[in-house]
Amino acid sequence: MFGIAKKLKAMGIVGINKRNCELVLPNNPRRLYPLVDDKLRTKNLAGAVGIQVPELYATVETEHDISRVEKMLQNRDEFVIKPVNGSGGKGIIVVVGRHKKNWIKASGDRITIMEIRRHLSNILSGIYSLGGTPDTALIEYRVHSHSIFDRIAYKGVPDVRVILYKGIPVMAMLRLPTRASDGKANLHQGAVGVGVNLITGHSCGAVCKNEMIEHHPDSDEPLLDFQVPFWKDLRLLASRCYELVPLGYLGVDIVIDQAFGPMVLELNARPGLSIQICNQRGLQHAVDWVDRYKEEHNNQIPQDAHIRSELAERLYRDLVPSAEVTETDDKEQPEIADNKP
């Protein structure tokens, strides 16, 4: 037992108690939590500084709003309904099409206007919110996953989780939906986590249900030769979120839309630790690297997001010296539209 603990410590593995006591509590002022726990506030803050997020169609705050929802949705064939203060993907409904008077969910099941009203009422009652408090529902643009993910994702929309420590990207993973996760990019529900090289965006390991894998469990497609598109833009986008909400330990979830490219989906003040498994290294060494950098630079972290993003490359080279550092080929990056969703 003590041998295992010693080995994990040498690898820099951070456990949940250490995360809470040494990363979350000292670095994340509780007064800032509402800025990330409330998805509407996060969306408004991001939009105000030009960070791209899925377009908001409507908010539902009262039972009176629910009575008007059919009119709100009459010209919408696709949309997403989610609780403002939800977590873990609970309470989210993704609508991908329409059939006569009904809509079609991502699962292929049909949903009626009465079922939508009932679901909205449940959201307002706080069934899905943190702490069970009364909540608000968002109706927003449905992200169309970039076609580059078609062969390695099951139905849903993959996302990229980037962990920032004091504003510097220190670890990242691509989360891929599976049949077991019901098309959701949630590792606890059975999605695949793929470690990401911070320099190039190439995959460097994959895990599903805490087991290392090399192929997607549904498609059997290889996962270890994949490159996340727009990687440097995406890494910079994550870095900019520290200026949005200056939490010292912050998770940034980004999706890549087929038409509009990288978008911030949400922020997380308590990002989980499974990211260490798919990257096959611990967070502690990255945290120590950032702390040393800060100490060596007059106790300062650069204010410029571009510099913080580039520091992630120095960090990765120092911590993973054997890593492939071939630069991304911008010519092979897919094009995106200039207009916003």
C-alpha positions in Angstrom: 0.0 0.0 0.0 2.7 2.4 1.0 4.7 1.5 -2.2 1.7 2.5 -4.4 1.3 5.8 -2.5 5.0 6.5 -3.0 4.8 5.7 -6.7 1.7 8.0 -7.2 3.5 10.8 -5.4 6.6 10.4 -7.6 4.3 10.6 -10.7 2.8 13.8 -9.3 -0.7 12.4 -9.1 -3.1 14.8 -7.3 -6.0 13.2 -5.3 -9.3 14.8 -4.5 -8.3 15.9 -1.0 -5.1 17.5 -2.2 -7.0 19.2 -5.0 -9.6 20.6 -2.6 -7.0 21.7 0.0 -4.1 22.9 -2.1 -5.6 23.9 -5.4 -9.2 24.9 -5.0 -9.3 26.5 -1.5 -6.2 28.7 -1.7 -6.7 29.8 -5.4 -10.4 30.0 -5.9 -12.2 32.8 -4.0 -15.8 31.7 -3.3 -17.1 35.1 -4.3 -16.2 34.2 -7.9 -17.9 30.8 -7.9 -21.3 32.3 -9.2 -19.5 33.5 -12.3 -18.8 29.9 -13.4 -21.6 28.0 -11.7 -24.2 30.3 -13.3 -24.0 29.5 -17.1 -25.9 32.6 -18.0 -23.5 34.9 -16.2 -20.6 33.0 -17.8 -22.1 33.4 -21.2 -22.8 37.1 -20.7 -19.3 37.8 -19.4 -17.7 35.9 -22.4 -19.8 37.7 -24.9 -18.9 41.1 -23.5 -15.2 40.5 -24.2 -15.6 38.8 -27.5 -15.1 35.2 -26.5 -17.3 33.1 -28.7 -20.1 31.1 -27.0 -23.2 29.3 -28.4 -25.9 31.9 -29.2 -28.6 32.3 -26.5 -32.1 32.0 -27.9 -34.2 32.5 -24.8 -34.2 32.2 -21.0 -37.1 30.6 -19.1 -37.4 32.0 -15.6 -41.1 31.6 -14.6 -44.1 29.4 -15.2 -45.5 32.2 -17.4 -42.4 31.9 -19.6 -43.1 28.1 -19.9 -46.6 28.9 -21.2 -45.0 30.9 -24.0 -42.3 28.4 -24.9 -44.2 26.9 -27.9 -44.1 30.4 -29.5 -40.4 30.8 -28.6 -39.6 27.5 -30.4 -42.0 27.7 -33.4 -39.2 28.6 -35.8 -36.5 26.5 -34.2 -35.8 23.0 -35.5 -32.6 22.6 -33.4 -31.7 23.8 -30.0 -30.4 22.9 -26.6 -32.2 23.2 -23.2 -30.0 23.3 -20.1 -30.3 24.4 -16.5 -28.3 27.6 -15.6 -26.9 26.1 -12.5 -26.7 22.4 -13.5 -23.7 20.2 -13.4 -22.4 16.9 -14.8 -24.6 17.2 -17.9 -27.8 16.7 -15.9 -31.0 18.2 -17.2 -29.7 18.9 -20.7 -31.8 18.1 -23.7 -30.4 18.3 -27.2 -32.9 18.7 -30.0 -31.6 17.9 -33.5 -34.7 18.1 -35.7 -38.4 18.3 -36.1 -41.2 15.8 -37.0 -44.6 17.5 -37.6 -45.6 19.0 -34.3 -42.9 17.2 -32.3 -39.1 17.5 -32.1 -36.4 14.9 -32.3 -33.8 14.5 -29.6 -30.1 13.5 -30.2 -31.0 10.0 -29.1 -33.5 9.7 -31.9 -36.5 9.8 -29.5 -39.3 12.3 -30.2 -40.3 14.9 -27.6 -43.6 16.8 -27.5 -44.2 20.4 -26.4 -45.9 19.1 -23.3 -42.7 17.1 -22.4 -40.6 20.1 -23.1 -42.8 22.2 -20.8 -42.6 19.5 -18.1 -38.8 19.4 -18.3 -38.6 23.2 -18.1 -40.8 23.1 -15.0 -38.5 20.6 -13.5 -35.5 22.8 -14.2 -37.2 25.8 -12.6 -38.0 23.7 -9.5 -34.3 23.1 -9.0 -34.1 19.3 -9.6 -30.9 19.7 -11.6 -29.3 22.7 -9.9 -26.4 22.7 -7.5 -27.9 22.5 -4.0 -31.4 21.9 -5.3 -32.2 25.7 -5.4 -34.8 27.2 -7.9 -33.2 27.6 -11.2 -33.5 29.2 -14.7 -33.4 27.4 -18.1 -31.4 28.4 -21.1 -32.4 27.6 -24.7 -29.4 28.0 -27.0 -27.8 27.2 -30.3 -27.0 23.5 -30.9 -23.4 23.1 -31.6 -22.6 21.0 -34.7 -19.5 19.0 -34.0 -16.7 19.5 -36.5 -16.7 16.7 -39.1 -13.1 15.9 -38.2 -14.5 14.1 -35.1 -17.0 12.0 -37.0 -15.0 8.8 -37.0 -14.0 8.9 -33.3 -17.2 10.2 -31.5 -20.6 8.6 -31.0 -23.5 10.9 -31.9 -22.9 13.7 -29.4 -20.5 16.7 -29.4 -16.9 16.1 -28.2 -15.3 18.8 -26.2 -11.8 19.8 -25.0 -11.2 20.3 -21.3 -8.2 22.6 -20.5 -7.1 23.0 -16.9 -5.5 26.4 -16.1 -3.3 26.9 -13.1 -2.9 30.6 -12.3 -3.9 31.3 -15.9 -1.4 29.0 -17.6 -2.7 25.9 -19.5 -1.2 22.9 -17.6 -3.1 19.9 -18.9 -5.7 19.2 -21.5 -7.9 16.3 -22.7 -10.4 15.6 -25.5 -13.6 14.1 -24.3 -15.4 11.8 -26.8 -19.0 10.6 -26.5 -19.7 6.9 -26.6 -22.8 4.7 -26.8 -22.4 4.0 -23.0 -22.4 7.7 -22.2 -25.5 8.2 -24.3 -23.7 10.6 -26.6 -22.5 12.9 -23.8 -18.9 13.9 -23.3 -18.9 13.0 -19.6 -16.2 10.6 -18.4 -18.2 9.5 -15.4 -21.0 8.3 -17.7 -18.6 6.3 -19.9 -17.2 8.8 -22.4 -13.6 8.5 -23.6 -10.9 10.8 -22.3 -7.9 11.5 -24.7 -4.8 13.2 -23.4 -3.6 16.1 -25.5 0.0 17.3 -26.2 0.0 20.9 -25.1 2.4 21.9 -27.9 0.8 20.3 -30.9 -2.7 19.2 -29.9 -1.8 15.5 -30.8 -3.4 12.7 -28.7 -1.0 11.1 -26.2 -3.1 8.5 -24.4 -6.8 7.5 -24.0 -8.9 6.1 -21.1 -12.4 4.8 -20.8 -13.9 3.8 -17.5 -10.5 4.1 -15.9 -8.9 1.7 -18.4 -6.3 2.7 -20.9 -7.4 2.1 -24.5 -6.1 2.6 -28.0 -9.3 2.5 -30.0 -12.8 4.0 -29.6 -15.1 1.4 -28.0 -17.8 1.9 -30.5 -16.1 2.6 -33.9 -12.8 0.8 -33.1 -11.1 3.8 -34.7 -7.5 4.5 -33.4 -7.3 7.3 -30.9 -3.5 7.7 -30.7 -2.9 9.4 -34.1 -5.4 12.2 -33.8 -4.7 16.0 -33.7 -7.2 18.5 -32.3 -7.8 21.1 -35.0 -7.2 24.8 -34.3 -5.1 23.8 -31.3 -3.2 27.0 -30.7 -6.4 29.1 -31.1 -8.1 26.8 -28.7 -5.3 27.0 -26.2 -5.3 30.8 -26.4 -9.1 30.9 -26.0 -8.7 28.9 -22.8 -6.0 31.2 -21.5 -8.2 34.2 -22.1 -10.8 32.8 -19.8 -8.5 33.5 -16.8 -9.1 37.2 -17.5 -12.8 36.5 -17.6 -12.9 34.7 -14.2 -9.5 34.9 -12.4 -9.8 31.5 -10.6 -6.3 30.0 -9.9 -7.6 26.5 -10.6 -10.0 26.6 -13.5 -11.4 24.1 -16.0 -12.4 25.5 -19.4 -14.6 23.4 -21.7 -14.4 24.2 -25.4 -16.3 22.7 -28.4 -15.4 23.0 -32.0 -18.3 23.9 -34.2 -18.4 22.9 -37.9 -19.2 26.4 -39.0 -17.9 28.7 -36.3 -14.8 26.9 -34.8 -13.9 26.9 -31.1 -16.5 28.1 -28.6 -16.4 28.2 -24.8 -19.1 26.0 -23.5 -18.6 26.4 -19.8 -16.1 27.0 -17.0 -15.6 24.9 -13.9 -14.2 26.0 -10.6 -13.7 22.4 -9.4 -12.4 20.5 -12.5 -11.9 16.7 -11.9 -8.8 14.7 -11.9 -9.4 11.9 -14.5 -7.4 14.1 -16.9 -4.3 12.8 -15.2 -5.0 9.2 -16.3 -5.4 9.9 -20.0 -2.3 12.1 -20.0 -0.4 9.5 -18.0 1.2 12.1 -15.7 0.2 14.0 -12.6 -0.9 17.6 -12.2 1.4 18.3 -9.3 4.6 18.6 -11.4 2.8 21.1 -13.6 1.6 23.1 -10.6 5.1 23.1 -9.2 6.5 24.3 -12.5 4.1 27.3 -12.5 4.9 28.1 -8.9 8.6 28.1 -9.7 8.1 30.3 -12.7 6.1 32.8 -10.6 8.8 32.8 -7.9 11.5 33.4 -10.5 9.6 36.3 -12.0 9.1 38.6 -9.1 6.0 36.7 -8.0 4.2 37.6 -11.2 2.3 35.7 -13.8 2.0 37.4 -17.3 -1.2 39.4 -17.8 -1.1 38.7 -21.5 -3.1 35.6 -22.5 -0.8 35.0 -25.5 2.2 34.8 -23.3 0.5 32.5 -20.8 -0.6 30.3 -23.7 3.0 30.1 -25.0 4.2 29.2 -21.5 2.2 26.0 -21.8 4.7 24.9 -24.5 7.7 25.6 -22.2 6.0 23.7 -19.4 5.3 20.7 -21.6 8.8 20.6 -23.0 10.3 20.6 -19.5 7.9 18.0 -18.1 7.6 15.7 -21.0 11.0 16.0 -22.7 10.4 12.9 -24.9 7.2 14.4 -26.3 6.7 14.9 -30.0 7.0 18.7 -30.6 6.4 18.9 -34.3 4.5 22.1 -35.0 0.9 21.9 -36.2 0.4 22.4 -39.9 -1.8 25.4 -40.2 -2.4 24.6 -43.9 -4.2 21.5 -43.0 -6.5 23.2 -40.5 -10.1 23.2 -41.6 -11.7 26.6 -42.4 -14.5 28.2 -40.4 -17.0 30.9 -41.0 -16.3 34.5 -40.1 -19.8 35.2 -38.8 -21.0 34.3 -35.3 -23.7 31.8 -34.5 
